Amino acid sequence: MSVRVIVLGILSLLFRHVLAATPLPPNIYHLAPPHWFTGITSQKLEIIIHAENIDLYEVSLADYQGVLLLDKTNSGNRHIAYLHLEIEPNVQAGLLEFTAKPASRRTRYVKAFRFSYELKNPTRYETKPLNPGDIFYAVETDRFCNGNTLNDKLNRAGKKVDKANPNAYHGGDVAGILSKIPYLQKLGITALCVSPVIQISDPQPSYPSHISDHYNIDPVFGENSTLRDLGAACETAGMKLVLDIYLNHIGNRHWLYQNFDTGWFHPWDSVIQAQSRQLKSYRHPQKQNYSEQELIQKSWISETLPDVNHSNSHMDAYYRQMLLWWSLETGISGFRMKDAVRVDSLWMERASQYLKKENKNLTLIQFPENPWTADEIYLNKNTCADCLPSITANLAFTHSLVQDLLTGFQGAQLFQLISLDFLYPRPQWLLLSADKSDTQRIASSFKEDFNGWKAAMALLFTQRGIPWINYGTEILLTDTKQDFPGGWESDRSDKFSETGRSVAENEAVNWLSALIQLHNNYPVIREGQTTQFLPLNGVYVNFRHMQEQTLMVIVNRNPNITKLDLARFYGLTGGYTLAHDILSGTDYSISGSWDIKPFQIMVLELLP
């Protein structure tokens, strides 16, 4: 035997030993969606399987009535593959059993393995639809209430609970929100919007868009089962649940980005990214060309937030299925999209049609990135007959309201804004807020002027559109990221309780409760037409009217008694003899003129 043959033999044995010592593990890291549901009319399902060297396997499905595995398709990433299933709507709940075997004999050290995939019954089939009669209450999960202190000890991805640090997690969680449903129900809230709770990779709660897993809530906020419990509690209380979601981008530590397939994301371009951030409005006729839309829809917000390519068939399916999954898993009534104008509008239409086919009572709440009327009008269209209903945030309302009340209506900004209602296809489906939780609270704008705060609330709840209040507005919180006092056992006072609040705070809660009751009891606020008058001498007058009912809203920001000549309003007051102030209980004769007290607020029902 030659030396060459001996050497080759030894090398062959060594090579075989190395392979035998490091077998490729049949490790599945992710299945997306993690399970699916019965009763889905769209029979096609694409499962993204993230597993070690999955490209070396062929996958088969054990017989299951009503389910067919169409194919397994490999991707440009050896650890990513796609399973395409056809599932009949009347399929029974149970476990699908898959077997993965080496696709070639040459992969002798790749071992076969099995895995299960669950088909579940949805949480409930019918979801309560959102509508212009709702009162929204937005909760910042981390700052509202700590209902499970065990979450505080989870130190994952550098996340630490430190209530003394404004930039750290404070311990608020879904269990805490769940515990305060009776409080919100008593206040009169009909729709609860929860800030993003999906798992993120950033150690600070200030960056909820750094998503790292779409199908699990972050451990610091609880578990998926707790979110299901919250949905059930809202249903029992007659409330609707809305989840915040980001659709345009993910965090760069998301497993999708760490193991991406070709075409999932738009490429990073620092020039495009910088230019897109300079844009003020995304929608106007002069900008409707391919290059401008590409600049908006394909740009990364930052280098740590990969921009999703929804025109890719796999990302298209992933995001559509993810939205439907959460709606059926928790029974929510809708999603709030904070990056609505950045999402591919064509994909959004397809996704909306897909969701409506499966859950017709879902609603999409769209937030433009900037308070520009053009964006709001575009999002307010909802011209697609087969799409879900949508609600659009009227961000310009917030600015106009505050500026007018601070200046005594000198700029008539609110009057001018409402005058543009003819441009909105559905002004009653606009979402109105007196503040934004991430910029400035209404109470901080009127620190020494409680009447200004009351006037803002009165106009918020009597204008066309849907009122939206942020957590703590009712107790005059001034800090955008302030904890709700009483949500932690260590808190010195409990503002959830009447006895724990100050006189001013209780007055604010009672005022807000009265306005909520007013909004709920008078259909004209939700359904009626609007006629307003140009502010004069610091007094703004607005009518809400329909055939059966007329309300007259008067807000005086003048520090002096102001005479109001009723002849100016005869076109709306003619035929009525009495005006009943719903908030104070005072009656006024509709004749001549009225002396409006300094800073007086009146919501009058006109009577024959």
Secondary structure in CASP SS format (residue, H / E / C, confidence):
PFRMAT SS
TARGET T0000
AUTHOR 0000-0000-0000
METHOD secondary structure of the structure
MODEL  1
M C 1.00
S C 1.00
V H 1.00
R H 1.00
V H 1.00
I H 1.00
V H 1.00
L H 1.00
G H 1.00
I H 1.00
L H 1.00
S H 1.00
L H 1.00
L H 1.00
F H 1.00
R H 1.00
H H 1.00
V H 1.00
L H 1.00
A H 1.00
A H 1.00
T C 1.00
P C 1.00
L E 1.00
P C 1.00
P C 1.00
N C 1.00
I E 1.00
Y E 1.00
H E 1.00
L E 1.00
A E 1.00
P C 1.00
P C 1.00
H C 1.00
W E 1.00
F E 1.00
T C 1.00
G C 1.00
I C 1.00
T C 1.00
S C 1.00
Q C 1.00
K E 1.00
L E 1.00
E E 1.00
I E 1.00
I E 1.00
I E 1.00
H E 1.00
A E 1.00
E C 1.00
N C 1.00
I H 1.00
D H 1.00
L H 1.00
Y E 1.00
E E 1.00
V E 1.00
S E 1.00
L E 1.00
A C 1.00
D C 1.00
Y E 1.00
Q C 1.00
G C 1.00
V E 1.00
L E 1.00
L E 1.00
L E 1.00
D E 1.00
K E 1.00
T E 1.00
N E 1.00
S C 1.00
G C 1.00
N C 1.00
R C 1.00
H C 1.00
I E 1.00
A E 1.00
Y E 1.00
L E 1.00
H E 1.00
L E 1.00
E E 1.00
I E 1.00
E C 1.00
P C 1.00
N C 1.00
V C 1.00
Q C 1.00
A C 1.00
G E 1.00
L E 1.00
L E 1.00
E E 1.00
F E 1.00
T E 1.00
A E 1.00
K E 1.00
P E 1.00
A C 1.00
S C 1.00
R C 1.00
R C 1.00
T C 1.00
R C 1.00
Y C 1.00
V E 1.00
K C 1.00
A C 1.00
F E 1.00
R E 1.00
F E 1.00
S E 1.00
Y E 1.00
E E 1.00
L E 1.00
K E 1.00
N C 1.00
P C 1.00
T C 1.00
R C 1.00
Y C 1.00
E C 1.00
T C 1.00
K C 1.00
P C 1.00
L C 1.00
N C 1.00
P C 1.00
G C 1.00
D C 1.00
I C 1.00
F E 1.00
Y E 1.00
A E 1.00
V E 1.00
E C 1.00
T H 1.00
D H 1.00
R H 1.00
F H 1.00
C C 1.00
N C 1.00
G C 1.00
N C 1.00
T H 1.00
L H 1.00
N H 1.00
D H 1.00
K H 1.00
L C 1.00
N C 1.00
R C 1.00
A C 1.00
G C 1.00
K C 1.00
K C 1.00
V E 1.00
D C 1.00
K C 1.00
A C 1.00
N C 1.00
P C 1.00
N C 1.00
A C 1.00
Y E 1.00
H C 1.00
G C 1.00
G C 1.00
D C 1.00
V H 1.00
A H 1.00
G H 1.00
I H 1.00
L H 1.00
S H 1.00
K C 1.00
I H 1.00
P H 1.00
Y H 1.00
L H 1.00
Q H 1.00
K H 1.00
L H 1.00
G C 1.00
I C 1.00
T C 1.00
A E 1.00
L E 1.00
C E 1.00
V E 1.00
S C 1.00
P C 1.00
V C 1.00
I E 1.00
Q E 1.00
I E 1.00
S C 1.00
D C 1.00
P C 1.00
Q C 1.00
P C 1.00
S C 1.00
Y C 1.00
P C 1.00
S C 1.00
H C 1.00
I E 1.00
S E 1.00
D E 1.00
H E 1.00
Y E 1.00
N E 1.00
I E 1.00
D C 1.00
P C 1.00
V C 1.00
F C 1.00
G C 1.00
E C 1.00
N H 1.00
S H 1.00
T H 1.00
L H 1.00
R H 1.00
D H 1.00
L H 1.00
G H 1.00
A H 1.00
A H 1.00
C H 1.00
E H 1.00
T H 1.00
A C 1.00
G C 1.00
M C 1.00
K E 1.00
L E 1.00
V E 1.00
L E 1.00
D E 1.00
I E 1.00
Y C 1.00
L C 1.00
N C 1.00
H E 1.00
I C 1.00
G C 1.00
N C 1.00
R C 1.00
H C 1.00
W H 1.00
L H 1.00
Y H 1.00
Q H 1.00
N C 1.00
F C 1.00
D C 1.00
T C 1.00
G C 1.00
W C 1.00
F E 1.00
H C 1.00
P C 1.00
W C 1.00
D C 1.00
S H 1.00
V H 1.00
I H 1.00
Q H 1.00
A H 1.00
Q H 1.00
S H 1.00
R C 1.00
Q C 1.00
L C 1.00
K C 1.00
S C 1.00
Y C 1.00
R C 1.00
H C 1.00
P H 1.00
Q H 1.00
K H 1.00
Q C 1.00
N C 1.00
Y H 1.00
S H 1.00
E H 1.00
Q H 1.00
E H 1.00
L H 1.00
I H 1.00
Q H 1.00
K C 1.00
S C 1.00
W C 1.00
I C 1.00
S C 1.00
E C 1.00
T C 1.00
L C 1.00
P C 1.00
D E 1.00
V E 1.00
N C 1.00
H C 1.00
S C 1.00
N C 1.00
S H 1.00
H H 1.00
M H 1.00
D H 1.00
A H 1.00
Y H 1.00
Y H 1.00
R H 1.00
Q H 1.00
M H 1.00
L H 1.00
L H 1.00
W H 1.00
W H 1.00
S H 1.00
L H 1.00
E H 1.00
T H 1.00
G C 1.00
I C 1.00
S C 1.00
G E 1.00
F E 1.00
R E 1.00
M E 1.00
K C 1.00
D C 1.00
A H 1.00
V H 1.00
R H 1.00
V C 1.00
D C 1.00
S H 1.00
L H 1.00
W H 1.00
M H 1.00
E H 1.00
R H 1.00
A H 1.00
S H 1.00
Q H 1.00
Y H 1.00
L H 1.00
K H 1.00
K H 1.00
E H 1.00
N C 1.00
K C 1.00
N C 1.00
L C 1.00
T E 1.00
L E 1.00
I E 1.00
Q E 1.00
F C 1.00
P C 1.00
E C 1.00
N C 1.00
P C 1.00
W C 1.00
T H 1.00
A H 1.00
D H 1.00
E H 1.00
I H 1.00
Y H 1.00
L H 1.00
N H 1.00
K C 1.00
N C 1.00
T C 1.00
C C 1.00
A C 1.00
D C 1.00
C C 1.00
L C 1.00
P C 1.00
S E 1.00
I E 1.00
T E 1.00
A E 1.00
N C 1.00
L H 1.00
A H 1.00
F H 1.00
T H 1.00
H H 1.00
S H 1.00
L H 1.00
V H 1.00
Q H 1.00
D H 1.00
L H 1.00
L H 1.00
T H 1.00
G C 1.00
F C 1.00
Q C 1.00
G C 1.00
A C 1.00
Q H 1.00
L H 1.00
F H 1.00
Q H 1.00
L H 1.00
I H 1.00
S H 1.00
L H 1.00
D H 1.00
F H 1.00
L H 1.00
Y C 1.00
P C 1.00
R C 1.00
P H 1.00
Q H 1.00
W H 1.00
L E 1.00
L E 1.00
L E 1.00
S E 1.00
A C 1.00
D C 1.00
K E 1.00
S C 1.00
D C 1.00
T C 1.00
Q E 1.00
R C 1.00
I H 1.00
A H 1.00
S H 1.00
S H 1.00
F C 1.00
K C 1.00
E C 1.00
D C 1.00
F H 1.00
N H 1.00
G H 1.00
W H 1.00
K H 1.00
A H 1.00
A H 1.00
M H 1.00
A H 1.00
L H 1.00
L H 1.00
F H 1.00
T H 1.00
Q C 1.00
R C 1.00
G C 1.00
I E 1.00
P E 1.00
W E 1.00
I E 1.00
N E 1.00
Y C 1.00
G C 1.00
T H 1.00
E H 1.00
I H 1.00
L C 1.00
L C 1.00
T C 1.00
D C 1.00
T C 1.00
K C 1.00
Q C 1.00
D C 1.00
F C 1.00
P C 1.00
G C 1.00
G C 1.00
W C 1.00
E C 1.00
S C 1.00
D C 1.00
R C 1.00
S C 1.00
D C 1.00
K C 1.00
F C 1.00
S C 1.00
E H 1.00
T H 1.00
G H 1.00
R C 1.00
S C 1.00
V H 1.00
A H 1.00
E H 1.00
N H 1.00
E H 1.00
A H 1.00
V H 1.00
N H 1.00
W H 1.00
L H 1.00
S H 1.00
A H 1.00
L H 1.00
I H 1.00
Q H 1.00
L H 1.00
H H 1.00
N H 1.00
N H 1.00
Y C 1.00
P H 1.00
V H 1.00
I H 1.00
R H 1.00
E H 1.00
G C 1.00
Q E 1.00
T E 1.00
T E 1.00
Q E 1.00
F E 1.00
L E 1.00
P E 1.00
L E 1.00
N C 1.00
G C 1.00
V E 1.00
Y E 1.00
V E 1.00
N E 1.00
F E 1.00
R E 1.00
H E 1.00
M E 1.00
Q C 1.00
E C 1.00
Q E 1.00
T E 1.00
L E 1.00
M E 1.00
V E 1.00
I E 1.00
V E 1.00
N E 1.00
R C 1.00
N C 1.00
P C 1.00
N C 1.00
I C 1.00
T E 1.00
K E 1.00
L E 1.00
D E 1.00
L H 1.00
A H 1.00
R H 1.00
F H 1.00
Y H 1.00
G H 1.00
L H 1.00
T H 1.00
G C 1.00
G C 1.00
Y C 1.00
T C 1.00
L E 1.00
A E 1.00
H E 1.00
D E 1.00
I C 1.00
L C 1.00
S C 1.00
G C 1.00
T C 1.00
D E 1.00
Y E 1.00
S E 1.00
I C 1.00
S C 1.00
G C 1.00
S E 1.00
W E 1.00
D E 1.00
I E 1.00
K C 1.00
P C 1.00
F C 1.00
Q C 1.00
I E 1.00
M E 1.00
V E 1.00
L E 1.00
E E 1.00
L E 1.00
L E 1.00
P C 1.00
END
